[in-house]
Amino acid sequence: MTDTPHPLSAEPERAPEPADGPARATRRSVIAALGGATLGVAALGLTGSAAAEPTAATDRNAAAQLPAQPAAACVLTPEQTEGPYYLDLETVRKNITEGKAGVPLTLRVTVIDTATCAPLPNTAVDIWHCDALGIYSGYVAGGSTPDTTFLRGVQLTDSAGVAEFTTVYPGWYVGRALHIHVKTHVGGTVSGGVYRGGHVAHTGQLYFPETYNTRVAALAPYRNNTATRTLNARDGIYRNGGSSTLLTITPVGSDLSKGVTGTVVLGIAPAATP
């Protein structure tokens, strides 16, 4: 399986052309504008290094108490390419592993409205990523088939704007740094375990600090991935705004294989459409 080239090597994702209009500031600007009050942002990705992680309850309480800020105080998180492996399954589920092996990852995504700096509840956060060997579900590639759905799912943000997933640290494939794809959907509803309707307000990607990428790459099953790993700094898509969505990673304990928590803030304009 690992000797089979991943289809993406033949059809690489391409960085989008720069958008017209004012340059988008980084997530650091968003957090600075919040004046130190956090949406769980005491450890939300200023540098991508390990930091003390507040509990989920702390994150939610802090966000709930956060006052609305002036419209000029918040900025949009840069959008990035959707890539070739999106599937509009929109399955609402917290645990998306489906038994896939890897370092356990609890992913917490906080979504805020850039017009008010307030948390956005009931927003669908839709994520998808490859497994430890660089394979996406839903495609005929490296052992995957069209009827597979691993490492894909949707969660709605709570009253504090937080969506949480149980997944695994992603692997990599030719030409791309480690990443997780993300969309936010606004205005839809959940029916039969599927998110329906509404519109996409943001499309982007989340990235991982190289310090942790290197450590994870030495663990099973990642060490069986034979593809050359691309560093963030050499990934053209990452260079086009990826530092704004660099996850803060906090290990569960001293043994990295036991799992990590990754946190990030997305600033979106909920009325925006692609």
N, C-alpha and C positions, 0 to 999 in steps of 0.2 A: 504493500500500500504506500509506503513512504517513497518507493522508487518512481511512482507515477507522478509526472509533473502536474501541478495544480493548474486548472484551466486559466487562472488569472495570469499566469506567466505568458499566455498567448494573447490575453485581452486585459491588459493592466487598467486599473482605475486611473482616471486622469483628473488632475486638479482642475477645478473650475476657473474660468477667467475671472479676474478681479471685478467685483461689482462696481457699477457707477455710483457716484455720490460720495458722501463723507466716509472717511476711513473708519472701520469699526475698532473700538478700543478693546483691550484685552480684559479677561475675567478679573485680573488684578485691579483694574479700574472699577469694576462693579463692586468688588469687595471693599475697596477703599471708600467708595461712595456710600457704602452702608454704614460708615462711621464706626466700624468695629462691632456693631451688633450683628450677630451671625444668624444665618440660616443653617446653623451647624458649620459656619465657615471658620471657626477657630482652627479647623484642620481641613478646610476645603480647598486644597490644591494651589496655594500660593507658590509653592516651589516644587511640588510633586514629591517631596521627601516625606519620610515617616513622621507622624506627629501624634500626639495624644488624641484619641478619637472620642468625642462625646458619645454618650449613649443615644439610641434612637429617640428616647423620651426627651433627652436634653435638646436634641435637634428640633423636635417638634415644638417644645415649649418656647424655645428661643424664637423660632419663626413665627409662632402665633402672637408673640409679644412685639414683633418688629413693626414700628410705625411706617406708614407709607412715606416715601421719599419724593422730592420734586422730580418731575419728568426728566430733567436734565441729568439726574444723578445716576441713571442706569443706562447701560448700553447693550446692544444685541451681541449674543455669542455668534461668532462667524459661522456661516454655513459652509458645508463641505459636500463633496460629491456623494450621491447615494450609492454608487458602485453597481456592479452587475449582478449581485446576489440577493437583492431584496425580493421578498415574497409578501404579498398583502394578506397573510393568514389572519393577522390581528387577534390571535388567540390570547385571551386574558388569563395569565397564570404567573405566579411568583417564581416558582421553581422551574427553570427551563433546561436543566441538565440532561434529563432523560438517560441517566446512567453514564454519561460521558465522564471519562477519567480526567483528572487535573487538579490543580490547586484550587480549593474551594474559594469562591469570590462572592462576598455580599456587596452588591452594587447599590449605592444610594444616590439617586439623581434628584436634586432640588430644582424646581422650575419656578422662575419669577417673571413677573410682568415688567418689562423695561419701562413702561409708561408710569408705573407707580412704585416700583421696587417691592411690591407686595407678592407674597407667595401665590401661586396659581393652583388652586385645588381642582380636582376632577379633570385634570389634563392627562391624556393618554400618552405614556412614554413607551415607545415601541423600539426594542433593541434586537439586534442579530449579530452574531460573530462566528468565527471559525472555531474548530476544536483544537486540541493540542498539536495535531499534525497538520493544521492548515486547511482543513476540509469544512465546507459549508453544507448544511443540510438542504435537501430539496433539489439537488442537482446531481447528475451522473458524473461523479468525480472522486477518485481515490477511495472508492468504497461507499460513497454516499449515493442515494437513489432519490428519484423525484418524490417519493412518498414519505421521506424523513422530515422531521421538524425540530430536531435538537437545536438548542441554543438560539431559540427565537421565542419572543413573547412580549406581551403588553401588560403594563400595570398602570392604574390610575393614581394620580397624586392624591395624597390625603389633604386635610385642612391646612397643613403646614407646607404644602407644595412638594412633598417628598414621595417618590416612587422607589420601591425597594425590590431587588431581584436576588434570587439565589442561583448562581451560575458557577462557571469555572474560569480561571485565568485563561485568556485566549492564547493560541499558538500563533504561528506566522506562516507566510508563504512568500514566494519569490516577488521581490520588488516592493513589499509593504512592511512597515513597522507594525508592531502589535497594536490592535485597535478594536473597538466595538462601534458598530454603526448605531445611530439613534435617530428617531423621528419623534416629533411631538404632534399629536392630533388634538384638535379642539372642536367642541360642539357636537360630538357624537354621543352614542349611548351603547350600553352593553346589553346584548340579548343572546341567550344561549351560550354564554361564555365567550362571545366574540364581540369585539368593538366594531360598531357600524356607524357610518355616516360621518359628519363633521368634515374638517379639512386639515391638511398638514400645515403647521405654522413654522416648523423648523426641521431641517435635515442636516445632520452633522456626524462627527465621529469623536470618540473618546480615546485617549491615549494613556500609556503607562510609563512611569519613570524608568529609565534605563538601568538604574541600580537594581531594581526588582526584576526587570526583564532578564538580566544576566543571571541572577540567582535562580529564577524559575526555570530558565533554559537548561540548567544543570540537573534538574529533577526529572523523575519519571512522571508521565510518559513523554515529556517535552524533549528529552535528550535523544529520543528516537526520530525526531523531526530532522530530515536530512537537507531541507531547504536552507539556503544562506539567509541568515537573519539580517534584515535591514534596520539600521538604527534610526531613531526619530529624526536626527539631524540630516539624514540622507534620504528621507522620504519626502517627495515633492508635495504631497498632500498635507502632511504634517506641517511643512514649512509655510503653508498658506493658512495660518491661523490655528494650528493644532495645539500650540502652547496654551491657548485659552481654555482648552478642555483636557488638560493633563490631570489625571486623577491623583488625588492624595491617597496613598496606600498605607494602611496600618495593619501590621501582622496581628493575627489572633494571639500568638504566643511566640516563644523563641524558635520554634520549629516552623519554618515557612510552609512546609507541606501541609500543615494543619489548617491553613487558610488565611485570607486577608480580607479587609474591608476597603472598598474604594468609594470615594465620595467626590462629587462634582456639582457645580451650579450652572444651570443653563438659563440665560436671559433671553426671553423671546417676546415677540409682539404677537399676542394671541389672534389678532384679526388678520395677520399677514397670510398670504397664500403663495405657493411656489410661483 
